Amino acid sequence: MIKQTEQIVSIIGFPVDLGAGRRGVDMGPSALRIAGLESKLRALGYKVEDTGDINIEIMERQKIINPKLKYLNEILKTSRKLAARIEKVLEQNKFPLCLGGDHSMALGTLAGISSYCRKNNLTLGVIWIDAHADMNTDETTPSGNIHGMPLAASMGLGHPELVDFYGFAPKLKPENCTIIAARSIDIEEREIIKKLNPAVYTMSDVDKLGIHRIISRVLKQFKEKIDHIHVSFDVDSVDPNFAPGVGTPVPGGLNYREAHLLMESIAECGCMSSLGVAEVNPILDVKNSSAVFAADLIASSMGQRIL
């Protein structure tokens, strides 16, 4: 878990748009920096280091070899660099804050964190906050976009090059993963979810139960069995009325206060050990408002309070 006086927040940019169907998310890390992310964290008392961005070859210089796994080789190559950097950050007892980029970033983040946990005999748990489950495979994907596959691959299901990425599998046990705010799940993807059986709270559940009850329940369960809690936050979990600048907007998401309450509750728990934020797309945004909102949500997850 992170404590302001003890750990350094290490920002890692991963400007990938190769896993997505729409261009622009590669500018997400810059948009979050421009939104004042570092100053917000410093105002909370954190020491912050920005390690810069991992270099990723642009789409225009590549060819699609397999339409069911678009840009696979470059995604694997750069995700390997991301995983290694995250693992090193954790070994230095720093807090990794990963900025995407599309959600294929999770291949690298989960691999690096899981490798660190394996070496230190720690149990990894993931809170996946997303409009999508990202549990397709190359056999079920309707688009071939890898940002729709990282969670299934991390749980051991999918194309061997994704599943066995970084030299071991699985990275995550399904029973140690909870998806929150899902509302756009492909037909065949639903069967994968039933097969692997992670906990899923859809937006219907949020409507019925309330976001505070859900996240309180999840955190209570995780604190009893998990040593390292990673939060993977896709900004499209938020309703487009509040965050229009995302790669794959879906109506009916978390509202402004639900999103903040969710992240504030995580901060109050004091049990988050790493964080990834994905899918900010400045091309689709309005005056960088979605990046500002996302930066504020990051601050809420790390201790920013109303009073």
VMD Tcl script that draws the C-alpha trace (Angstrom):
set ca {
  {0.00 0.00 0.00}
  {1.10 3.59 -0.53}
  {1.99 6.08 2.19}
  {2.86 9.65 1.28}
  {5.89 9.90 3.53}
  {7.46 6.57 2.60}
  {7.05 5.87 -1.12}
  {7.84 7.65 -4.35}
  {5.16 7.68 -7.03}
  {6.82 6.62 -10.27}
  {4.90 7.75 -13.37}
  {5.30 5.54 -16.43}
  {3.79 6.64 -19.74}
  {2.71 4.00 -22.23}
  {1.41 5.90 -25.30}
  {-0.05 2.95 -27.18}
  {-2.92 3.13 -29.64}
  {-2.09 -0.08 -31.50}
  {-4.57 -2.11 -29.46}
  {-7.52 0.20 -30.12}
  {-9.89 0.81 -32.98}
  {-9.73 4.62 -32.82}
  {-6.69 6.84 -33.02}
  {-5.67 9.37 -30.39}
  {-5.23 7.45 -27.14}
  {-1.47 7.52 -27.68}
  {-1.69 11.16 -26.55}
  {-3.32 10.15 -23.27}
  {-0.17 10.28 -21.11}
  {0.63 13.80 -22.33}
  {-2.95 14.93 -21.74}
  {-2.83 13.66 -18.15}
  {0.47 15.43 -17.54}
  {-0.89 18.66 -19.02}
  {-3.90 18.28 -16.70}
  {-1.54 18.83 -13.77}
  {-1.30 15.28 -12.48}
  {2.14 15.64 -10.94}
  {1.28 18.87 -9.12}
  {-1.91 17.30 -7.75}
  {0.09 14.41 -6.31}
  {2.76 16.68 -4.86}
  {0.03 18.76 -3.22}
  {-1.04 15.58 -1.40}
  {2.46 15.18 0.00}
  {3.84 12.59 -2.39}
  {7.29 12.58 -3.89}
  {6.92 12.08 -7.63}
  {9.28 10.96 -10.37}
  {8.23 10.92 -14.01}
  {10.21 8.26 -15.87}
  {8.87 9.41 -19.23}
  {7.21 7.35 -21.94}
  {8.13 3.97 -23.34}
  {8.83 4.35 -27.04}
  {6.25 2.69 -29.29}
  {6.47 2.50 -33.07}
  {3.65 4.38 -34.78}
  {0.90 2.54 -36.62}
  {1.86 4.04 -39.98}
  {5.19 2.18 -39.94}
  {3.63 -1.24 -39.39}
  {1.53 -3.82 -41.15}
  {-1.28 -5.97 -39.82}
  {-0.10 -9.57 -40.13}
  {-3.02 -11.22 -38.34}
  {-6.36 -9.34 -38.50}
  {-7.46 -11.19 -35.36}
  {-4.42 -9.89 -33.45}
  {-3.65 -6.48 -34.89}
  {-0.11 -5.17 -34.33}
  {0.68 -8.12 -32.06}
  {4.47 -8.03 -32.39}
  {4.90 -4.36 -31.48}
  {2.43 -4.64 -28.61}
  {4.33 -7.62 -27.20}
  {7.73 -5.95 -27.66}
  {6.75 -2.73 -25.94}
  {4.65 -4.45 -23.27}
  {7.74 -6.42 -22.32}
  {9.57 -3.13 -21.70}
  {6.64 -1.87 -19.64}
  {6.51 -5.03 -17.54}
  {10.24 -4.85 -16.83}
  {10.05 -1.18 -15.85}
  {7.11 -1.77 -13.50}
  {8.82 -4.73 -11.89}
  {11.93 -2.61 -11.30}
  {9.83 0.19 -9.77}
  {8.22 -2.26 -7.35}
  {11.61 -3.74 -6.44}
  {12.69 -0.21 -5.49}
  {9.66 0.05 -3.18}
  {8.10 2.76 -5.32}
  {4.47 3.07 -6.40}
  {3.96 2.51 -10.15}
  {1.41 4.83 -11.77}
  {0.96 3.78 -15.40}
  {-0.62 6.16 -17.90}
  {-2.10 4.91 -21.18}
  {-2.70 4.62 -23.96}
  {-5.29 2.01 -24.77}
  {-6.07 -0.83 -22.37}
  {-3.73 -3.29 -24.09}
  {-1.35 -1.59 -21.65}
  {-2.68 -4.04 -19.05}
  {-0.74 -6.88 -20.69}
  {2.47 -5.24 -19.53}
  {1.26 -3.85 -16.22}
  {-0.22 -7.14 -15.01}
  {2.77 -9.14 -16.23}
  {5.27 -6.94 -14.41}
  {3.25 -6.78 -11.20}
  {2.50 -10.50 -11.25}
  {6.16 -11.34 -11.80}
  {7.11 -9.21 -8.81}
  {4.41 -10.86 -6.69}
  {5.53 -14.36 -7.71}
  {9.12 -13.64 -6.73}
  {8.06 -12.23 -3.37}
  {5.35 -14.79 -2.55}
  {2.57 -12.20 -2.71}
  {-1.02 -12.74 -3.84}
  {-2.11 -10.38 -6.62}
  {-5.63 -9.02 -6.84}
  {-7.02 -6.71 -9.52}
  {-9.92 -4.26 -9.40}
  {-10.81 -3.72 -13.06}
  {-12.95 -0.59 -13.50}
  {-14.15 -0.53 -17.09}
  {-17.21 -0.32 -19.32}
  {-15.80 -3.43 -21.01}
  {-14.60 -6.72 -19.58}
  {-11.67 -6.96 -22.03}
  {-12.02 -10.74 -21.94}
  {-12.15 -11.57 -25.63}
  {-9.66 -13.87 -27.33}
  {-8.41 -14.03 -30.90}
  {-11.19 -16.55 -31.54}
  {-14.03 -14.40 -30.19}
  {-12.94 -10.85 -30.98}
  {-15.22 -9.02 -33.42}
  {-12.52 -6.42 -34.15}
  {-9.06 -7.95 -33.71}
  {-8.17 -5.11 -31.35}
  {-5.94 -6.40 -28.56}
  {-7.22 -3.84 -26.03}
  {-10.26 -6.11 -25.76}
  {-8.18 -9.15 -24.71}
  {-5.72 -8.36 -21.88}
  {-7.77 -9.57 -18.93}
  {-8.61 -12.95 -20.46}
  {-4.97 -13.40 -21.53}
  {-3.75 -12.51 -18.05}
  {-6.07 -15.18 -16.63}
  {-4.62 -17.77 -19.01}
  {-7.11 -17.81 -21.87}
  {-6.38 -16.72 -25.42}
  {-3.63 -16.84 -28.02}
  {-0.44 -18.49 -26.67}
  {1.69 -15.43 -27.42}
  {-0.56 -13.32 -25.20}
  {-1.14 -15.93 -22.51}
  {2.54 -16.91 -22.18}
  {3.81 -13.35 -22.50}
  {6.68 -12.52 -20.12}
  {7.46 -16.18 -19.62}
  {4.70 -17.48 -17.37}
  {0.94 -17.97 -17.09}
  {-1.48 -17.17 -15.68}
  {-0.68 -13.75 -14.28}
  {-3.91 -13.54 -12.33}
  {-6.36 -15.99 -10.80}
  {-9.97 -15.21 -11.82}
  {-11.14 -15.43 -8.22}
  {-8.75 -12.58 -7.40}
  {-10.27 -10.19 -9.93}
  {-13.35 -8.00 -9.72}
  {-14.76 -6.04 -12.66}
  {-16.78 -2.91 -11.85}
  {-18.98 -0.70 -14.10}
  {-19.23 -3.15 -17.02}
  {-22.00 -2.41 -19.51}
  {-20.68 -3.39 -22.96}
  {-19.85 -7.10 -23.22}
  {-19.73 -9.05 -26.49}
  {-21.91 -12.15 -26.86}
  {-19.09 -14.72 -27.00}
  {-17.16 -12.78 -24.36}
  {-20.01 -13.50 -21.95}
  {-19.28 -17.22 -22.25}
  {-15.63 -16.61 -21.38}
  {-16.68 -14.65 -18.31}
  {-18.94 -17.52 -17.25}
  {-16.09 -19.99 -17.80}
  {-13.42 -18.08 -15.87}
  {-15.93 -16.63 -13.39}
  {-14.35 -13.44 -12.04}
  {-16.66 -11.30 -9.93}
  {-18.51 -8.77 -12.12}
  {-20.54 -5.76 -11.01}
  {-22.33 -4.31 -14.02}
  {-23.84 -0.84 -14.13}
  {-27.16 -2.52 -13.34}
  {-25.58 -3.67 -10.07}
  {-24.31 -0.15 -9.45}
  {-27.85 1.16 -9.97}
  {-29.33 -1.40 -7.58}
  {-26.67 -1.56 -4.86}
  {-24.83 1.74 -5.06}
  {-21.14 2.16 -5.78}
  {-20.13 2.59 -2.13}
  {-21.64 -0.73 -1.08}
  {-19.97 -2.48 -4.01}
  {-16.46 -1.13 -3.52}
  {-16.68 -1.58 0.26}
  {-17.60 -5.23 -0.26}
  {-14.80 -5.76 -2.78}
  {-12.15 -4.10 -0.62}
  {-13.22 -6.07 2.45}
  {-12.90 -9.34 0.51}
  {-9.57 -8.36 -1.00}
  {-8.03 -7.25 2.29}
  {-8.69 -10.72 3.68}
  {-6.82 -12.60 0.94}
  {-4.79 -10.21 -1.25}
  {-1.30 -8.84 -0.63}
  {-0.97 -6.56 -3.67}
  {-4.07 -4.77 -4.99}
  {-3.74 -3.31 -8.47}
  {-6.42 -0.93 -9.74}
  {-6.86 -0.78 -13.50}
  {-9.05 2.21 -14.33}
  {-10.38 2.67 -17.85}
  {-11.81 6.17 -18.13}
  {-14.64 4.84 -20.32}
  {-16.11 3.41 -17.11}
  {-17.36 6.97 -16.62}
  {-20.42 8.18 -18.51}
  {-19.50 10.15 -21.68}
  {-21.40 13.16 -20.34}
  {-18.60 13.54 -17.79}
  {-15.69 12.06 -19.79}
  {-16.31 12.42 -23.54}
  {-12.65 12.05 -24.50}
  {-12.22 8.28 -24.33}
  {-11.41 5.62 -26.90}
  {-14.66 3.66 -26.73}
  {-17.41 5.69 -25.03}
  {-20.51 3.83 -23.82}
  {-23.59 5.62 -22.42}
  {-24.85 4.83 -18.95}
  {-21.60 4.82 -17.00}
  {-20.50 6.09 -13.63}
  {-21.47 9.67 -12.91}
  {-19.13 12.32 -11.51}
  {-19.68 11.58 -7.83}
  {-19.88 7.80 -8.25}
  {-16.46 7.80 -9.90}
  {-14.94 9.99 -7.20}
  {-16.57 8.03 -4.37}
  {-15.21 4.81 -5.84}
  {-11.67 6.19 -5.89}
  {-12.03 7.91 -2.52}
  {-13.07 4.59 -0.99}
  {-9.97 2.94 -2.41}
  {-7.86 5.68 -0.83}
  {-9.57 5.27 2.54}
  {-8.79 1.56 2.44}
  {-5.09 2.35 2.16}
  {-4.53 -0.92 0.34}
  {-3.80 0.02 -3.29}
  {-0.29 -0.96 -4.36}
  {-0.30 0.11 -8.03}
  {-2.54 1.97 -10.46}
  {-3.06 2.08 -14.21}
  {-5.24 4.59 -16.05}
  {-6.18 3.94 -19.67}
  {-8.07 5.22 -22.72}
  {-7.94 9.02 -22.39}
  {-8.31 10.25 -25.98}
  {-7.62 13.98 -26.44}
  {-8.81 13.95 -30.07}
  {-12.33 13.17 -28.87}
  {-12.13 15.41 -25.80}
  {-13.38 18.92 -25.07}
  {-10.62 21.27 -23.86}
  {-8.83 18.36 -22.14}
  {-11.74 18.02 -19.69}
  {-11.62 14.21 -19.59}
  {-7.91 14.22 -18.79}
  {-8.49 16.78 -16.03}
  {-11.28 14.60 -14.65}
  {-9.05 11.51 -14.83}
  {-6.21 13.33 -13.07}
  {-8.64 14.37 -10.33}
  {-9.80 10.75 -10.00}
  {-6.20 9.62 -9.63}
  {-5.78 12.20 -6.88}
  {-8.95 10.93 -5.18}
  {-7.61 7.38 -5.26}
  {-4.46 8.59 -3.53}
  {-5.99 10.59 -0.74}
  {-7.52 13.81 -2.02}
  {-10.59 14.61 0.08}
  {-13.38 17.17 0.06}
  {-12.73 18.05 3.70}
}
mol new
graphics top color blue
foreach p $ca { graphics top sphere $p radius 0.5 }
foreach p [lrange $ca 0 end-1] q [lrange $ca 1 end] { graphics top cylinder $p $q radius 0.2 }
display resetview
